[in-house]
Amino acid sequence: MKLILSFVFLFAGLLFVKAQQYVPVDEKSDIKFTIKNFGFNTNGTFKGLKGSINFDPSNPGNSSFNVLVNANTINTGTDARDSHLREEEYFNVEKYPTINFVSTAIKKSQNGYAVTGNITIKGVTRQIGFPFTVENQSDGIQFSGEFTINRKDFDIGGSSAVMSDNVNVSLKVFSRKP
């Protein structure tokens, strides 16, 4: 009898662990950025979101994010600017086709959760951290957060008197169980 109960608990535990695995759904997610250029906000988006997410709300330390976006999908609403941003001086999408984020720690915070991890843009990896929230939806789960990075840390755009160094990024990542 103990052996049977052990198998039942083991099987239930495996199902619980599997229930925490998610894959991002690109078409239902938003990866947006804003940078000041000539004193005006320039907005853009990225698509091509892929990766894996393991999330356990009761034990966030066992959670992880390993996601990427396709740098070639940059869209600011102006084709000429988008083409320029794909070139070597900016994202160099031919050599560095993706922007990657891999978490190193996730913890509960006062208003949701906080993640620390490594973001790699244009072959340069830097550690970032930011708060995020989680919203259960009928067909999945949405992770939302915002952070700011310095574009110069990633050798994007060189020196510029008219373009801000800081880029604000807003994430809404919708995910489903595989």
N, C-alpha and C positions, 0 to 999 in steps of 0.2 A: 504494500500500500504506500509506504514512504517513497518507493522508487517511482510509482505512478504519479504521486503528487509532485515529486521533484521534476519530472518531465513536463507536467502541466505548467508549473511555475516557470521553468526554463523556456518553454514554448511561448507563454504569455509575455515573458520578458523580451524575447526576440521580436515579437509582434510590436511591442511598445517601442523598442529601439527603431524598428523599420518605420513606424508611424511618424517619426521625427525627421525623416529624410525628405527633402524637397528639391525640385528643380525650378529655376526661374523661368518665367514665361515672358519672352521678349515683347510680344505684341500687347501685353497687358501691363507692362512696366514703363517707367519714365526715368531716364537718366538725363538730367538737365544741368546746364552750367550757365553762369553769368560772369562777364568780365567787363570792366569799364574800358572803353576805347574812345579816345577823343572826348572824354567826359560823359559819354553816353553808355548806358548798359547795352551790351551785345549779348544776346541769348543764343543758346544752341542746345542740341541734343545729340546723343549717341544711341545707336541701336545695336542689334546683334548680341544681346545679352545671353550668356551661357554659363554653365557651372553647376555647382552642387552646394546645397545648404543643408546642414544638420542643425536642428534647433530643438532644444529641450527647455521650455519656459521655467520648469521647476528646478533645473540644474543648468543654468546657462554656461557654466564652466565647461560642460561637455559639448557645447555647441561649436559650430564652425561655418565659415563662409569661404568659398573658393570660387570666385566669379570673374568674368571678363566681359568686355565689350569690344566690338569691332571698331578700331580707330578710323577706318575708312568711311564709316557711316556718319561722320561729323556733319551736322546740318545746322547752319545758322540762318537759313532762308535766303542766302545770296550765293549762287553757284560759283561766282568768281572767287569770293572769299573762302568758300569751302575748299575749292581746288588749291588755293594758296596755303590753307591750313594743313593740307595733306602733304605738302612738300617738306623737304629735309629740314628747313629752318624751324618748322613747327612740329608736327607729329611724325613726319617721315614714315608714313604708313606703309611704304614699300618694304622698308627694313624692319619696322616695328608695328605689325598689323593689329596688335591687341593692347588694351589697357587692362591690367590684372589687379585684383585685390584678393589677398589671402589673410584671413584673420589669425591673430596669435592669442587673443584673449577676449572673452565675452563675459560680462557680469551684469547683474541687476543694478539698476540705478534708481534714483528717487522718482523719475518720471518715465521709466521704461527700462532700457538697457543701454549699455555702453560697449562699444567694440574698439579694440586696438588691432592693428594689422599692418601689413605691408602692401603699399600700392606701387605698381611698376608701370611707368610711362616712359616710352622712348628709351627703354633699356636701363633706366635709373629707378632704383627702389628706395623708397622712404617710408618710415613708419608714420602712421596717422592714427588718430583716435577720434571718435565722435559718438554722440548719443543717437539712439534709434528707438522707434516704437514698433509694436507688432499689433496687427489688427486681423483677427480671424474673419474670414469671409466664407460665404456658403460653398464656394468651390476651391478654396485655397487659403493662403495667408499672405498678408502684405507687410513688408518691412519698409519703414520710411525713416530717412535721416538726412542730415545736411552736414557739410564740412567745407573748409576753405583750405586751399593749397596755394603755394607760391609757384607760379609757372616756371620761374628761373631755376628752382630746385630740380627741374626735369629738363632743363635746357630747351625750353619751348619759347621761341620768339625773340631770343636775344634781348639786348637793351632797347628800351623804347621810352621816349619822353611822353608819349600819348597813350600808351597801353598800361593798365594797372598790372602790378605783379601778382595780385591776389585774384584767384578764381574761386567763385562760390559754386559748389556742386550740391544738387538736390536729387535724392534718390527715392523712388517708389518702386520697390521690387516685388512684384506679385509672383508667388511660387505655388506649385502644386506638388502633391505626393506623386512619385513616379508610378 
